[in-house]
Amino acid sequence: MAQFPSADFGAATERFVASWAADISERAARAHELSERVAAMSATAEGADGAVQVTVAASGAMTDLRLDDRVLRWRADEIAAEVLAVMRRAQGRLAPQVAEAAAETVGADSETARAVVGSYESRFPEVPDDDEEGYGSWGGRGR
């Protein structure tokens, strides 16, 4: 069995620990950057030919609602349905943004990316723009 002089072993151990600590620090910095980027995200969607526009924060909470004067001709339940449908579309746009940020910071195949992106995909599934669960499903009444 080969033996290393204790000075070489000690130096190799120190290099290994320093490299390991640097790697951990680098990963933490990238995870922090991802966290900051995600926290600053928002997504906007519109429906009913632009009569309803909703912006949501990274949390999925609505941060802005814009209603065109055309909604004044709708019933209250029609407005509510359209706002909720547009909000779901806006929320569904968050996961792709998070996936892009994760790929650029921690790497798309990292465990961190899979966990963060998976969380967004399950909480806010993508809703196609042509999926009219809101006002469009009312059959055009009130227009």
ZABA-729876 format. One record per residue (C-alpha): residue in three letters; x, y, z. Coordinates in nm, 4 decimals. Layout:
PT  residu  east  north  up
PT  ALA  X  Y  Z
...
END
This chain:
PT  residu  east  north  up
PT  MET  0.0000  0.0000  0.0000
PT  ALA  0.1358  0.3379  -0.1008
PT  GLN  0.1857  0.5972  0.1604
PT  PHE  0.1802  0.9705  0.1061
PT  PRO  0.3922  1.2045  0.3021
PT  SER  0.1651  1.3754  0.5517
PT  ALA  0.2367  1.7188  0.4026
PT  ASP  0.1115  1.6061  0.0577
PT  PHE  -0.1995  1.4475  0.2069
PT  GLY  -0.2755  1.7584  0.4098
PT  ALA  -0.2286  1.9859  0.1088
PT  ALA  -0.4469  1.7619  -0.1093
PT  THR  -0.7168  1.7601  0.1579
PT  GLU  -0.7060  2.1383  0.1840
PT  ARG  -0.7354  2.1735  -0.1950
PT  PHE  -1.0297  1.9325  -0.1993
PT  VAL  -1.2113  2.1168  0.0802
PT  ALA  -1.1420  2.4556  -0.0832
PT  SER  -1.2726  2.3282  -0.4183
PT  TRP  -1.5812  2.1767  -0.2532
PT  ALA  -1.6535  2.5014  -0.0638
PT  ALA  -1.6104  2.7073  -0.3813
PT  ASP  -1.8521  2.4759  -0.5656
PT  ILE  -2.1100  2.5092  -0.2866
PT  SER  -2.0708  2.8889  -0.2869
PT  GLU  -2.1104  2.8980  -0.6651
PT  ARG  -2.4287  2.6879  -0.6506
PT  ALA  -2.5704  2.9043  -0.3726
PT  ALA  -2.4980  3.2196  -0.5732
PT  ARG  -2.6715  3.0760  -0.8817
PT  ALA  -2.9707  2.9639  -0.6736
PT  HIS  -2.9901  3.3121  -0.5201
PT  GLU  -2.9809  3.4696  -0.8656
PT  LEU  -3.2625  3.2385  -0.9780
PT  SER  -3.4648  3.3329  -0.6718
PT  GLU  -3.4203  3.7047  -0.7411
PT  ARG  -3.5093  3.6677  -1.1081
PT  VAL  -3.8203  3.4648  -1.0321
PT  ALA  -3.9329  3.7111  -0.7651
PT  ALA  -3.9133  3.9944  -1.0192
PT  MET  -4.1179  3.8122  -1.2839
PT  SER  -4.4635  3.8977  -1.4014
PT  ALA  -4.6846  3.7812  -1.6839
PT  THR  -4.9682  3.9483  -1.8715
PT  ALA  -5.2519  3.8039  -2.0769
PT  GLU  -5.5595  3.9467  -2.2396
PT  GLY  -5.8937  3.8175  -2.3502
PT  ALA  -6.2145  3.9147  -2.5271
PT  ASP  -6.0193  4.0869  -2.8041
PT  GLY  -5.8283  4.3001  -2.5538
PT  ALA  -6.1282  4.4038  -2.3435
PT  VAL  -5.9722  4.2367  -2.0368
PT  GLN  -5.6021  4.2429  -1.9504
PT  VAL  -5.4537  4.0857  -1.6378
PT  THR  -5.0988  4.0963  -1.5039
PT  VAL  -4.9830  3.8567  -1.2330
PT  ALA  -4.6728  3.8522  -1.0145
PT  ALA  -4.4434  3.5520  -0.9755
PT  SER  -4.6663  3.4367  -0.6898
PT  GLY  -4.9598  3.4175  -0.9301
PT  ALA  -5.1371  3.7050  -0.7547
PT  MET  -5.3045  3.9596  -0.9766
PT  THR  -5.1131  4.2882  -0.9774
PT  ASP  -5.2973  4.4724  -1.2517
PT  LEU  -5.6409  4.4542  -1.4112
PT  ARG  -5.7409  4.6602  -1.7120
PT  LEU  -6.0971  4.6602  -1.8399
PT  ASP  -6.2022  4.8164  -2.1661
PT  ASP  -6.5319  5.0088  -2.1818
PT  ARG  -6.6770  4.7182  -2.3825
PT  VAL  -6.7194  4.5234  -2.0574
PT  LEU  -6.9822  4.7767  -1.9467
PT  ARG  -7.2276  4.5905  -2.1724
PT  TRP  -7.1561  4.2550  -2.0057
PT  ARG  -7.3268  4.1051  -1.7049
PT  ALA  -7.1244  4.0953  -1.3826
PT  ASP  -7.0851  3.7163  -1.3991
PT  GLU  -6.9533  3.7447  -1.7549
PT  ILE  -6.6924  3.9981  -1.6467
PT  ALA  -6.5899  3.7813  -1.3522
PT  ALA  -6.5575  3.4707  -1.5708
PT  GLU  -6.3439  3.6519  -1.8264
PT  VAL  -6.1178  3.8076  -1.5629
PT  LEU  -6.0575  3.4661  -1.4031
PT  ALA  -5.9912  3.2984  -1.7392
PT  VAL  -5.7437  3.5686  -1.8412
PT  MET  -5.5766  3.5505  -1.5004
PT  ARG  -5.5268  3.1745  -1.5470
PT  ARG  -5.3695  3.2370  -1.8877
PT  ALA  -5.1334  3.4949  -1.7364
PT  GLN  -5.0405  3.2557  -1.4551
PT  GLY  -4.9772  2.9827  -1.7122
PT  ARG  -4.7137  3.2042  -1.8736
PT  LEU  -4.5017  3.2045  -1.5585
PT  ALA  -4.3645  2.8483  -1.5806
PT  PRO  -4.1910  2.8982  -1.9192
PT  GLN  -4.0287  3.2166  -1.7855
PT  VAL  -3.9139  3.0325  -1.4734
PT  ALA  -3.7784  2.7465  -1.6867
PT  GLU  -3.5760  2.9905  -1.8952
PT  ALA  -3.4352  3.1643  -1.5872
PT  ALA  -3.3524  2.8280  -1.4287
PT  ALA  -3.1704  2.7116  -1.7416
PT  GLU  -2.9664  3.0329  -1.7474
PT  THR  -2.8746  3.0244  -1.3783
PT  VAL  -2.8727  2.6768  -1.2239
PT  GLY  -2.8940  2.4674  -1.5408
PT  ALA  -3.2074  2.3160  -1.6902
PT  ASP  -3.1183  1.9641  -1.5758
PT  SER  -3.0310  2.0541  -1.2189
PT  GLU  -3.2327  1.9280  -0.9264
PT  THR  -3.3067  2.2891  -0.8300
PT  ALA  -3.4460  2.3697  -1.1750
PT  ARG  -3.6617  2.0571  -1.1811
PT  ALA  -3.8070  2.1384  -0.8389
PT  VAL  -3.8749  2.5074  -0.9054
PT  VAL  -4.0086  2.4642  -1.2585
PT  GLY  -4.2146  2.1610  -1.1553
PT  SER  -4.3733  2.3644  -0.8787
PT  TYR  -4.4764  2.6367  -1.1239
PT  GLU  -4.6025  2.3879  -1.3810
PT  SER  -4.8220  2.2135  -1.1257
PT  ARG  -4.9569  2.5330  -0.9661
PT  PHE  -5.0019  2.7305  -1.2869
PT  PRO  -5.0550  2.5017  -1.5871
PT  GLU  -5.0229  2.6631  -1.9268
PT  VAL  -5.3577  2.7653  -2.0781
PT  PRO  -5.3624  2.8215  -2.4544
PT  ASP  -5.4666  3.1702  -2.5671
PT  ASP  -5.7506  3.0216  -2.7695
PT  ASP  -5.8912  2.8327  -2.4683
PT  GLU  -6.1876  3.0528  -2.3832
PT  GLU  -6.3151  2.9446  -2.0438
PT  GLY  -6.4302  3.2947  -1.9669
PT  TYR  -6.6491  3.5306  -2.1640
PT  GLY  -6.6089  3.3324  -2.4849
PT  SER  -6.7883  3.0380  -2.3267
PT  TRP  -7.0956  3.2570  -2.2705
PT  GLY  -7.1832  3.2231  -2.6371
PT  GLY  -7.1313  3.5895  -2.7152
PT  ARG  -7.4193  3.7130  -2.5008
PT  GLY  -7.3953  4.0727  -2.3931
PT  ARG  -7.1597  4.1858  -2.6693
END
